[in-house]
Amino acid sequence: MNYNINKGIGRTVEFKGLKAQYLFIFAGGLLVTLILVMILYMAGVNSYICLFLGAGGASLIVWQTFSLNKKYGEHGLMKVGARKRHPQHIICRKSVYRYLKFTPKSSIV
């Protein structure tokens, strides 16, 4: 019997060049745009306005997602987010003497 072996084990998910979290941003953005257009259409907004907002929003999401993917790469967006959470400076309010002071350990008998 012949079995096809998945050669992509351990790789990230990729679709049309979009990798990792960009694929989820892309799919989520298009889903939100679709729901927004459906709500506007059911609310009675002109169909041409709904069509324009849907096409404009979808093209904006596609453009932004691919540009982020090109700029930051597979893990770059997570690195940018992590960099924002790190402190700029480490503040030390103790006196220098307290760091240099020798305190002997108490012996346990």
C-alpha positions as CSV (number, residue, x, y, z in Angstrom):
1,M,0.0,0.0,0.0
2,N,1.1,3.5,-0.7
3,Y,0.7,6.2,1.9
4,N,1.2,9.9,1.4
5,I,3.6,11.4,4.0
6,N,3.0,14.9,5.2
7,K,6.3,16.7,4.6
8,G,5.2,19.8,6.4
9,I,5.2,18.6,10.0
10,G,6.5,21.3,12.3
11,R,6.1,24.1,9.7
12,T,3.8,27.0,10.2
13,V,0.6,27.3,8.3
14,E,1.0,29.2,5.0
15,F,-1.6,30.5,2.4
16,K,-0.6,32.5,-0.6
17,G,2.6,33.8,1.2
18,L,0.8,34.7,4.5
19,K,2.3,32.9,7.4
20,A,1.3,32.4,11.1
21,Q,-0.6,35.1,12.8
22,Y,-1.1,37.1,9.6
23,L,-3.3,34.4,8.2
24,F,-5.6,34.7,11.2
25,I,-5.6,38.5,11.0
26,F,-6.5,38.2,7.3
27,A,-9.3,35.8,7.8
28,G,-10.7,37.6,10.9
29,G,-10.6,41.0,9.1
30,L,-12.5,39.7,6.1
31,L,-15.1,38.0,8.3
32,V,-15.6,41.3,10.3
33,T,-16.0,43.2,7.0
34,L,-18.5,40.7,5.7
35,I,-20.6,40.9,8.9
36,L,-20.4,44.7,8.9
37,V,-21.7,44.8,5.3
38,M,-24.5,42.4,6.1
39,I,-25.6,44.4,9.1
40,L,-25.6,47.6,7.0
41,Y,-27.5,46.0,4.2
42,M,-30.2,44.7,6.6
43,A,-30.4,48.1,8.3
44,G,-31.5,49.6,4.9
45,V,-28.3,51.3,3.8
46,N,-28.1,51.8,0.0
47,S,-26.6,48.7,-1.6
48,Y,-24.0,50.7,-3.5
49,I,-22.7,52.1,-0.3
50,C,-22.6,48.6,1.2
51,L,-20.8,47.4,-1.9
52,F,-18.3,50.2,-1.7
53,L,-17.6,49.8,2.0
54,G,-17.2,46.0,1.6
55,A,-14.8,46.2,-1.3
56,G,-12.9,49.1,0.2
57,G,-12.6,47.4,3.6
58,A,-11.6,44.0,2.1
59,S,-9.0,45.6,-0.1
60,L,-7.6,47.6,2.8
61,I,-7.3,44.4,5.0
62,V,-5.6,42.5,2.2
63,W,-3.1,45.3,1.5
64,Q,-2.3,45.9,5.2
65,T,-1.9,42.2,6.0
66,F,0.4,41.5,3.1
67,S,2.5,44.6,3.9
68,L,2.8,43.6,7.6
69,N,3.8,40.1,6.5
70,K,6.4,41.6,4.1
71,K,7.7,44.1,6.7
72,Y,7.9,42.0,9.8
73,G,8.1,38.4,8.6
74,E,6.8,35.3,10.4
75,H,7.6,36.1,14.0
76,G,8.3,39.9,13.7
77,L,4.9,41.1,14.8
78,M,5.2,39.2,18.0
79,K,8.7,40.6,18.6
80,V,7.4,44.1,18.1
81,G,4.6,43.5,20.6
82,A,7.1,42.0,23.1
83,R,9.5,45.0,22.7
84,K,6.7,47.4,23.7
85,R,6.1,45.5,27.0
86,H,9.7,45.6,28.1
87,P,10.7,48.5,30.4
88,Q,12.8,51.3,29.0
89,H,14.9,51.7,32.2
90,I,15.5,49.7,35.3
91,I,15.0,51.8,38.4
92,C,17.0,51.1,41.5
93,R,16.1,53.0,44.6
94,K,18.3,51.3,47.1
95,S,21.6,53.0,48.1
96,V,24.8,51.6,46.8
97,Y,25.9,50.8,50.3
98,R,23.1,48.2,50.7
99,Y,24.4,46.3,47.7
100,L,28.0,46.3,48.9
101,K,27.2,45.5,52.5
102,F,28.3,42.0,53.5
103,T,25.7,40.1,55.5
104,P,27.0,36.8,56.9
105,K,24.7,33.8,56.6
106,S,23.4,32.4,59.9
107,S,24.7,28.9,60.5
108,I,22.0,26.3,61.1
109,V,22.8,23.9,63.9
